[in-house]
Amino acid sequence: MWKYKSQTLLSMLGLAVGFTCFALATMWIVHEMTYDSFHKNAKQMYVVYVPSIFNPSSYGRVTRYPLAAYLKETFPEIDDAIPLIPSYLGSKVTVDGVELPASIIQVDSSFFGMFDVKILEGSRDFLTPGSKHIAITWEKARQLFGNEHPIGKTITFDYDELTICAIVSDMSKRSNYAFDFIMPFGSYVMDEKNWGISGGENMVIKLVSGINIEDFEKKLYEHETGIKRNNISRMTIKPVTKIRYIDPEIRTEVKFQHILIFALSGLLVILCSLFNYLTLFVSRFRIRQKELALRMVCGASGRSLLLMLSVEFMLTLLFAVALGSYLTQLFHKPFLALSDIRMGLSAIYRESFMYIGIIILVSLLAFRLILLIFQRRTLSLSIRRSNKTLFRKTSVVVQLVISIGFAFCTILMLKQIYFLHHTTELGFSFQNRGVVTLHGGGEEGVLANQLKQIPEITKVVDAAGMTSIVPQRTIMGTKADNWDDISADAPEISFEQFFITPEYIDFYDFRLIAGEMLIDADPYSVVMINESAVKAFGWHDPIGKHFSGKFIGPFTVKGVIKNVYHLAPTVEVKPVYYVKPQPDRDRANVLFKYREGMWKQCKEKIDDLIKTEYADLRYTQIYNAEEEYNNYLKSENALIKLLFAVSAICVLICVFGFVSLVSLTCEERRKSIAIRKINGATSGNILTMFSKEYSLLLLIGAVIAFSTGYFVMQRWLEQYVKQTSIPPWIFVSILFVMAMVIVICVGWQVYRASVENPAETIKNNG
C-alpha cells in the first residue's frame, strides 16, 4: 500500500466519495418511494385521476367533490372514498402579524375514517362547511404558541381570520397529504348537485381487499358518469404510495429521475474505484508472482498469502469508509435541506452503513474470487508466467470507456442546462422583465404611471385583463369543434386562450412566422394562433382561415407566431389562440422592463411604493420573469451541483487508473525495452511502438464510449422540448485530451527507461 501510495490514496478517495454519494442517494430514493406507506391500509389506497379539461391526453388529480359519494355507491370494489384539498407549496399563515409557512388541508368528516388521525381535544366545528374554525396539530401549536393553549387563538389565512377550535393528532410529514392545520371545505364545494365547480379536490379511495386491480381499472376507465354528472369518463387510479415520484404535478426540489442519476453516478464512482483498484492489484500481483511463489517455497501456505492480500484490501475499504463518514458529517446539512428528509445524523450513519456494508460484502466476494483464481495457479506456472497481454489491454480499454463515457455524458448535461438558461429559441424574451399582479381595486393604470417614474425601469405596459406568461397564472381553456378544411372524423381540439395587446406582443418580443400581428384596430374576432394550433388544424396556409367552438368564435386567423415555451422545459406547447383582452377583470398585471443588473434596487422601490400607496389592496405580488423561469430548472441545477464533484472525481480516478496501469505495464516491460535499446532502438522508436499500441486501444475505447454515451444521452435529451445539439467538437476535444494523456504518460515512462542502463535493467529483471 505504501509503495503504491498515490494509487492507494486515490482508490480510498474514490471509494469514500462513491460510498457517500451512493448511500445518501439510495436513502433519498427510499425516502421518496415510501411516501404514505405508513398508513394502515396503504396497499389498498389509491388516488383517482381524470383527464385534464385543457388537454384530454393528460391526467390530473383535480376532481369534483360529489364524485366521492358517487364512486362509493357505484362500485362495490370501493370500500371508502374521500375528497380532500391538499396543502399547496408556499402556503402561509399569519400569527400576531408574523407570516409563517404552514401546511393546510381542507377535508370533511370522512377524512378521519380513512386516515389514522384523531381529534384529541376541542370541538368538531372545523368540519362545518364554510365555517371560520380550524384545527391544529400539537407540533404546530408548540411551534406557534409555545406552552400556551392553542384553542381559542386566531390565525389569518388567505385574508380570513380563523379561530382554532380543536387539536388533532399529527400525521407523518412523509405524506403527500401532510398537514399542520385542518379546515373545512367551502360551502360551494360541498354542493352535491354541482359537478361543474372544483376547489382543487383530490379523490382518495380505499379498495376492498383481494379484488383484481387490473379488472377494476378497466371497469373504471370504461365507466361514464353521464350528462348530469359532467360526463366524467376514462378515470384511472394510481397507488397513493407512488404518486410522489410519478405525478408530474407534485413539485420537488430535485426530480426523482435526477435522484436516480445521482445514485447511479455514486455507484459508478464506487465501481470505477473498485475496478481501478482491482485492476492495479491484479497487475501488481502478476509482477509479484515470483515473490509469492518463493514465499510458498519457504513455507508460506496459500491460506496465509490469501490472508495477507485480503488485509490490504480490507484496510483500503476501512479507510475509505472512515473518510466517507467524514464527508457525510461535512455535507449532511445541505443534503437534508435539498432532499427535505427529516433525519438526525445518527440515523443517516445507520442507514448509510447498511448500504455501504452491502457494497463491501459484494466487493470482498469479488476480491476473494480473484485471489482464489490466482491461488490455483501452480508454482512453476507462477515462475514461468505467461506474457499474454489480453488482461492488460482489456483493462486499459475498460478504463478508457468509463472515463470517456462519463466525461461525454457530463459535458452534454452541462451543455443542455446552459442551453436551457440562454437559448433564444423559446419564442419570447423574459430577461430583465417583471410583473406586478394586483387583485381588485382597478388601480393598474395609476401604478403603471408610477412605475414609469422609477429610474431603473425602462419600459412599462398596462396589462389589465391580459394573461400572465411568466409566471403563468390561470389560463382559460376551451375547445374548437369546427374549422375550415375539417375532416369528417376529426376530434375536438383543446385550446388555451391568451389575452394580449400589441404592446404586450412587443414587450415579450413574440416571433411572427406568418401573416401579421394584431393591432389596436382589430376586432375581437381576429386572432393569432401558434405553431401547435396550425399543426392541430392540419392547415398548410392558415392565414384567413376560420374556426369556432361551442363557447368561442367564430374567429379569423390573422397571424401565426412561434410557439412560446414559457413553462417547464419538459412540457409540450399546447394549441393556443391569442385574442384581445376582455374588460373588467378582477386580476390586473403591470409589466415592466428594468435595466441589466438593477433588479434588487428596482424591487425595493416597487415594494416601498406598494406599501405606501396600495396597502389597502387585498393581494399584490411582484415577480421576476427570469427567476420564475429559472425555477423550472431548479432540479437540473441541483443535479449539476450534485454531479460536478462526483464527475470530476470519477474521471480523475479513471484517468489516473489508466496512467497507473500504463506505468505498471512499462515496469513489466522494462526488460523488453532494455533489449530493444541494446539492439539499436532509439527512444523515438520505443515511443512510437507504445503510441501505436495505445492509440489503437484509445480508438476502441472511444468508439464504445461514444456509441453508448450517444445512445444514453439521446434518450435523456428527448424529455426536453428544446434540445441542445451534440456537436463534433465534444468528441474531438475528449479524444484529444485522452490522446495527450497517453502521449505524456507513455513518453514519461519511455524517457525513464531510456536513461537507465540496459545491462542493469536486464540484471535486475532477469
N, C-alpha and C positions, 0 to 999 in steps of 0.2 A: 504493500500500500504506500509506503514511504518512497520507494524507488520510483514509482509512477504517481507521485503526489498530485501533479496537475490533473491527470485523468481521474484520480480518486476524488479530488475536491469537486471537479465539475460533475461527476456522477452523483455525489452527495447533494450538490446544489440542485441539479435537475430533478432528482427524486424528491427532495424537500418541496420544491415548488409544485411538482406534479401531485404529490400527496395532498398538499394544502388545497390546491385548486379542485382536484377531483373530489376530495372529501366534502368540502364546502358546497360544491355544485351538486353533488349527489344528495346531500342533506336538503338543499334548496329544492331539488326536483321532488323528493319525497314529501317535503312540506307542501308544495303546490298540488301534488296528486292526492293528498289526504284531506283536502278541504271538505268539511261537512261529514267526514267519515265517523265522527264521534256520536252521531245521533243513533239512538237505539234501533231505529228502523231504517238506517241509512241505505241498505241494499235494496229496499223497496220504494225509496223516494225518488221521484223524477220531476223534472221541470217541463212544462208544456211550451212548445214553440209553435208559432203560427206564421204564415207567410207575411212578409212586410207589405204594407199598403203601397209604399212607393216603388218597391222592387219585388214582385211576386217570386222571383227566383231565389231570394234570400229570406232567411227566417230570423225572427226576433222573439224575445221573451215577453214583450208587452202584449197583454191580452185584455180581457174585459172582466169586470167584477162578477157579473151574472154567470160567467162561463163555469165557475167552480161548482155551483149547485147543479147546473145543467149536466156537467160531466159525471158527477156523482150519481145522479138519478138515471142517466142514460146507459152507463157502462157498469155492469156488475163486477168487472175486474178492478174497479177503483174502490178502494176501501175508504179513502178520505181525500178531500180536495180543498185547498185553502188558497185564497188570494192574499197577496201582501205587496206593499211597495217598498223595495229595499232602500237602504241608505245610499245616497249618491256621493261620489267623491267630491270633497270640498265643502260638505255641509258644516255649518257653524251655528252655535247658539251664543246669545249674549247674556251674561250674568253680571249684574251690578256694573253695567257699562263696559265690560271686558268681553271681547269676542273670542270664542274658543272653539276648536274643532270638536265635532260630535257626530256619532252615527245614530240616525233617527229612522226607524221603520214605522210604517203605517199598517195596521192589522185590524181584524175583527176578532171576535171571541174564539173562532175556530183555530186560531194560531196556537193556542195553549193545548189543543188536543193532539196536534202532530209534533210539535217541538217540546222538548223537555224543559219548559220554562214555567215558573210558578210565581204567583202573586204572594210575596212574603208579608206585606203589610199595606194597609190602606184600602181604598175603595176601588170599584171597577168603573168609575166614571170615565176613565181614559179610553174605554171601549165604546162609549156612546158616540155615534156618528156626528161629526161636526162640533163636538164639544171642545172647550178650551182647556182641557185637562191632559196631563201627560204622566207617564210612569218613568221611573229612573232606576238604574241598577245600583247596587251598593258601591261597586267600584267607582262609578262615575260620581256618585253622591259624595264619597270621601274626597275625590279629587276636586270637586267644585266647592263643597261646603265644609270640608274638614270634619270635625266632630259634631257639628250642628245637625239636627234632624232635618232631612230634606223635605218632608211632607209639609205643604203649605207655602214653600218657596216658589218664586216665579222666575221664569226664564223667557227670553224673546227668541223666536224662531220665525224667519221669513216675515218679519214685521208684525207678528202676532204674539201677544203676551199669553203665556200658558202657565197654568198652575200645576205643580207636582202633587198628585193625589195618591200615588202608590209607589211602592218599592218592589221590584221584580228581581228574580234570580238572574245571575249572569249566564251568558252563553259564550262558549269559546270564541275568541276573535278569529280563529281559523275557520271562518264560515263566510259564505257569500251573503249571508243574511245576519251578520253580526250587528249588534246594536248597543247603544248607551241609553237611548230613550225609546219608548213605545208610545205612539199617538194613534188616534182613530182615523179612519178614512173620512174624507169629506162626505157630506150627505148626498151630493150629486153623484159621487162614485158608486154609492151603495144602492142606487135605484135599480131594482131587479128587472125593470122593464126596459131600461136604457142600455142597449147594446152598442151604441154609437160613440159613447164618451169613455175615454180612458184616462186615468191619472197616472199611468205607468205601472199598472199591476203586473206582478209575476204570478204564475199559477203553479203551485207545488202540489203534486198528488202522491198518495201512497197506494201502491198496488197490492192486491190480495196476494198472499204468499203462495208460490207454486204455480202461478199461471205461466203460459208460454208468452214471453215478451215479444217475440217476432210476430206472432199471430195478432197480439193486441195492437202492436204498432201499425200493422197493415189495416186492421179494423178501424183504428183511429184516423189514419190517413185518408181512408175512403169515405169517412163519415162527413155529412154536411149538416150544419145546424138549421138551414132553411132561411127564407127571406126575412121572417120576423126576428131572426136572431143574427142578422147581418151577414148571412151566407158564409159563415166561417167553415173552412174545409182545409184539407191537406195538413192537418195538425200532426205534429210529431213530438217525441219526448226524448230527453237526454237525462242520464243519471245525475242526480244532484251532486254527487262526488266528483264529477268530471267537468262540470261547466266552467270551473275556474280556469282551466287551460284549453278548453275547446271553443269557448264562446268569445268571438272577436269583440263583442261589446264590453266585455269586462276588461278594463284598462289596468295594467300593472306597469310598474316602473321598467321592468325588463320582460319581454315576451318569453313565453315558455320555450319556443324553439331556440331562442338565443341562450337560454339557460342550458339547453341540451348541447349547443355548440360549445359553450364554456366548459361543460363537463367532459365532452369529447376531447377538447383541447388539453385539459388537465390529464386525461387518460393517455393522450398521445405523448405528452411530455414524460409521463411515467414509462411508457413503452419505449420511447426514444432513449431515456436514461438507462433502462434495464438492458435494452438491446445493445446500446453502446458499451455498457459495462461488460456484458456477457461476451460480446464480440472481441473486445480487447482482452478479456480474460482468456478466451479460447486461443487467441493469437499468442498471448504470453505463455499460455500453457504449452503450446507447440514448441516455443523456444526453450521451455524448462523441462521438456520431456526427458532429456538425458539426465538432468539433475534428479528428477523424480525416480527414474529407473535406478540410478546409483543409490538413492536412499533406500529403495527396496532391496537392493543387493546387500546393503549394510544393515538390514534387519527391520526396516520400517514396514509396517503392514499396510495393506490397501485401506483398511479402516482408519488408521492414524493419518494417512495422507488425505483421505476424504474429509476427516475432521479438521485438519489443518487448513484446507482450502475453504471449507464451509465457514470457519471462524472469520476469515477475511470478508466474505460476502455478508455475513450477519452484522459485522461491525459497520460496514458501509450502510446497511439498511438502518441500523440503530442510530447512527449519527444523522442520517437523513431524516428520520422520524423526530429526533431532538430539534433539528433545525426547522422542520416543518411545524413543530409545536410553537417555536418562537415566532414564525411567520403568522401562525393563527392568532397568537396573542397580539401581534402587531396590527393585524388587519381585521380583527373580528368586529370592531365597532362600525367601520364603513360598510362591511359586509352585511351586518344586521340592518343598517339603515337602508341599504339598497334592496335587500330581499324582503324587508318587512317581517322577518322572523323574530318572534319574541322568545329568546332563549338566553340563558346565562352562559358564561364562558365554560364552566364545568360541564354543562350539558353538551356544548359544542365539542369539547375534547372527547367526551364519552362517545358521541356518535361518530366523530372523525376517526377515532382509533378503531372503531368497529370496521369502517370501510377500509382503512389502511391495513388493518390486520388481515382482511381477506386478500388484499393485493400482495402482501408479504408472503402469505401462505402459498399463493399461486406461484410467486417468484421463487420461493425456496424449492418447491416441487420441480420447477423447470431447471433450476441450478443443479439440484441433486441428480436429475436425469442426465444432464450434460456430463457431470462427473462420473456417473456410473458407466456411461458410454466409453469415456476415456479409460476408466479402470479396467475394462475388459480387454484393452489392448495388451498384447504380450510384451515382455521385456525386450526381446530382440527387435520387435516392430517399433518400439519406442526409441530404441537406439538408432535403428536404420529407418528413421521417419521418412515418409513419402514427401516428395517435392510437389505434389499436386497442389494447384492454386485455386481450385474451384471454390472452396470455402472463402478464401480471402477475397476473390473477385465478387462473389455473391454478396459478401458483407459490404464491400465498397459500394456496389450498386444500390443495395438497400438503404445505406446511409444517404446516398445522393438522392434517391427517390423521396425519402422523408423530408430532407432539408429543402429540396427544390419545390416539392409539392406544398409544404407548409408555407414557404415564402410566397409562392404564387397565389395561394388562396388568401393569405393575409393582405397582400398588396391589393388584390382585386376587391376585397371587402372595404379597405380604406378608400379605394378609388370610387366605389359605388356610394359610400356615405358622403364623400366630398362632393360627388356629382349631385346628390340629392340636396345638399346645402347650397350649391352655387349654380345649378342649372338654370338656363334661360328658356327651357322648353316646357315650362309649366302653363303657358298660355296667359299669364298675367304677372304683374310685378308686385311684390309685397315688401321689399326692402325700404326701410326708413318711413314706414307708414303705420298709422294708428287709427283707432276709432274710439269715440266716446258714445256709450249707449245710455239713453235716458228713458225712464219708464214713467209716462204720464207727465202732464204739465204743459206740453206743447211749447217748450222753450228752446227747441233746437235752432231756430233762426237767430235768436239772440246769442246763444252760445257760439254759433258759427262765427258771428261778427266779433265776439270777444276773443276767440282763438286766433283770429287774424292779427290781433294786436300783440301776440306773443312773438318775440323776435326769432326764436328757434324754429318757428313753424313757417314753412314756405308756401303751403297750399291748403285750402280748406274747402270741403264740399258738404253742403247741407243735404244729407241723405235721408231725409224724413220719408218714411214709408218704404224704404228700399231694403234689400236683403243684405245682411252682413256676410261677407265671404270668409274673412279670416279675423276672428273665429266665426265658424258657421253657427248660426242660431237656427231657430225654427224655419224649416223650408216647407213651402206648400207643395203638396203632391197632388197630381191629377192624372187622368188617363185620356188618351185620344183614341177614338174608335172609327174615325172617318178621315180620309185624306186622299189627295189626288193620286191616281195610279194604284189604288189599293187593290190587292188581290182578294179573291172570294174567301179564302181560308185564313186571312191574316188575323192574328190575335191583337188585342188591345195593346197599346204602348203606354207604359208608365212614364210620366214626365215629372221633373222638378221645375217649379216656376220661380224665376228670379225677377224681382222688380228693380229696374235700373233706369238711369237717365244718361244723356250724352256726357255730362260732367263726370258721372260715375264711371262710364266706359273709359274716359280719358285718364281718370285718376288711377285706375288699376291697370291701364295700358293693355286692354284686351286686343287680341290679334285678329284682324279681319282676313278671311281667306276667300270669301266670295260675296258678291253683292255690295251693299252699302250699310253703314252704321245707322242706328236710329238717330233722329234729330227731334228737336222740341216740337216741330210742327206735325210730326207723325201722329195719326190717331191710335187709339188703344188697340185696334185690330191688327196693327202692323207689328210684327215681332222679328226677332232674330233667333236662330237656333244654333246649337253646337254640332260638332262633327258626329257625336254619338247619335244625335237625333236624325241627322241625314242618313246615317247607316241604318238606323231602325226603320225609317220610312222606305228605304230602298231606292232613294232618288239619286239620279246622276246629275241633274240640273235643278237644284231646289229653289232657286230664286223665282218668286212669283207664285209658288205652289201654295195650296191651302190645306188646312187641317182643322179638325174640331173634335169635341167630345161632348159627353152628356152635360157637363157643367162648364165647358170652356168653348171659346171661339164663336164663330169661325175666325181663324187667323190667317194672315197672308205673310209669307216669309220674305223679308226684305234683305237679310244678310245672314251669312254663316260665319261664326267665329271659331277659333281654335279651341279645342277642349281646355277647360280651366281645371287644373289639378290642384285644388285648394284643400283637399283632405289628406288623410294619411297616404303615404306613397304606395301602399298595397291595395288601395281602394280604386276600383274602376270608375271612370266618369260615366254618370247616367245621362240619358237624353234630357236636355234642358231647353226650355224656351225662355227668352228674355223679353219682358214687356214693361211698359211704363208703369210707375207705381200708382197704387190706389191711395186716395186721400184719407185723412183722419184715422191713421193707425196709431195704436197706443204706444208702441215702442218706436223710438226715433234714434237714428245714428248720425253722428257728425264725424266725417272722415277728415284726417289731416295728415300732411306730409311734413316731416321735420328734417333738419339739417343732419348730415352724417355725423355720428358720434355725440349727438346732443340729446339723446333720449332721456337720460336721468334728469337734466335740468328742465326739459320740456314737461315731463310727467309731474315734477314737483310743482311747477307753476299751474298746471291744469288742476291738480289736487287742491291747491290753495283756492283757485277760482271756484271750484265746485263746492268746497266747504263754506265759502263766503256767500256765494250767490244762489246756490241751488241746494242748500241743506234741507229744505222742506220737501224735495222730491223723494218719492218712495224708494227709488233704486237708481243708482248710477254706477257705471263701470268704465274703466279705461283699459284698453287692450293695445298691446304692441303686436302688430301683424307678424313681425319676424319671430318674436318669442312664441307666439301661438303656433306658427307653422313648425318651428323647431321642436315644439313639444311632441309633434308626431314622430320625431326621430329620436326621442329620448332613449328608447330601447336600443337602437343602433349605436348611439353614442356611448351608452353604458357598456355595450358589448365590446366596442373598440377599447375602452378603458380596461375592461377585464382581460382582453386578449393581447393587449400591447406587450406587457412584460412577459406573459406566457409565450407569445410568439417569438419574441427576441431570444428567450432562454432556450426554447425548443430548437430554433435554427442554430443557435450557438453550440448547443450540445451536438447536433448532427454534424455541423462543420468541424468542430473540434474532434469529434469522434472519427470523422474521416481523416483529418490530419494525423491523429494518433495512430490510426490504422496504417496509413502510408508510412509513418515513421517506423512502426514495428516491422512492416514489410521490408523497408530498406535495411533495417537491422538484421532481418533474416537473410537478406541477400547481399550482405556486406562482402562475404567471401566471393560470391559471383562477380560483384563489381570489381574487387581487387584483381581477380584472374583476368577480367577483361582489360583492366589497365595495364597489367603486365604484358598482355598480348598486343598492346598498342592503342587501345581505345582511349579517346580523349573524353574530357568532362562533357563536351557538347554531344558526343556520340551517346554517352550514357543517358544524358538528359533527354535526348531525342527518343531513345528507346523507351524510357519511362513515360514520357509525354504521350507517345503514341498509344501505349497501353491504357493509360488513364483517360486519355481523350476518348477512346472508344467506350470505356466504361461510363464516362460522363454523358456521352450521347445516348447510350442505352438507358441510363437512369433518367435523363431529361425527357426522352420520348415517353417513358412510362409515367413519370410525374406529371408532365404537361397534359398528356391524354386524360389521365384520371382526374387531375385538378380541373381541367376544362369542362369535363362532363359534370363534376360535382357543382362547380360554380355556375354553370348554365342553369342547373335546376334551382340553385339558390337565387339567382337573379330573376328568374321567372315570376317570383312572388311580387315583384315591383312593377308597377305600370309604366314607369320610366326607368330605363336601364342604361348603365354606362356601357361603353364599348370595351372590347378586350383587344387592345392594340398590340402590334408585333413587338413594340419596344419592351413590354413586360417580359416576354420570352427571351429576347436578345440580352437584356440587361442582367437577368438572373443567370443565364448561361455564361455571360461574360464574367460576372463576379465569381462563379464557381470555377471557371477556367483559370482565372487569376489565382484563386486559392490553390488549385492543383499545381500550377507553374511555380508559385512561391514555395509551396511545401516540398515538391519534388526537387526543385532547384536547390533548396537549402540542404536537403539530405544528400544530394549528389555532391554539393560543394564540400560538405563534411567528409564524405567518403573520399573525395579527390585529394584532400590534404593529408590523409592518413597514409602511412607506409604500407604498401600492399603486402609485403612479407610479414609484417607484424599482424596484419588483419588475418592472413591465412593461418598463421601460427596460433592466434587466439581463438579462431573459429574452426580449426581443422578437426 
